[in-house]
Amino acid sequence: MSGQLFIISGLSGSGKSTILNAVKKQDDKLGYSISHTTRKPRKGEKQDVHYHFVKGETFLQMIKDGAFIEWATVYDEYYGTSFKSLEEQTSKDIDVLLDLDEQGAKNIKQHFENNVLIYILPPSLKILEQRLFQRGTDDDQVIKKRMAVAPRIIKKIFFFDYLIINDDLEKAITEVQTIIQAERCRTLRRMQLVKNLFDIQEDETHS
């Protein structure tokens, strides 16, 4: 038995990071995978807390060394999830939250059996644009670029297990928490606990 991966993805400005941080804060049984990236830290972001911020040459060497289970280029910057960061936790039966883009989520799905993919959507593209301007972390050109690709990204997200419309932040947080709890209660995940509690032998589970 091993921990499960809960991948949360979403368009920049969808509220994905706010939701993920709230869920992580309220569930002390969840681990978190810190990604590597070559982009510069945003205001308030800390090294080895929000991301492992590395230089381009360091990231490229890690690719050559086979360190990443998935990596991708997003708006001319590299992002990657290392095997080590996941296996250290899942091997101890710890469920892990991941903040990945669509391609990263697809790569995880191909490599790890125990995964749940959740996508956060804004109520509309108009509201998405408003949120991007209001948060003030990107210049106009970056926002324009994000808005140009948003419809194309949305068309490709239907391989996710769950889609959440973030029109009410507290409701969206609760929905993610509910998904995680429901997945933890699935029969296959609970069988080891049941075996221990009721002294069931392996061959009895198939009779």
Secondary structure, 3 states (H helix, E strand, C coil): CCCCEEEEEECCCCCHHHHHHHHHHHCCCEEECCCEECCCCCCCCCECCCEEECCHHHHHHHHHCCCEEEEEEECCEEEEEEHHHHHHHHCCCCEEEEECCHHHHHHHHHHCCCEEEEEEECCCHHHHHHHHHHHCCCCHHHHHHHHHHHHHHHCCCCCCCEEEECCCHHHHHHHHHHHHHHHHCCHHHHHHHHHHHHCCCHHHHHC
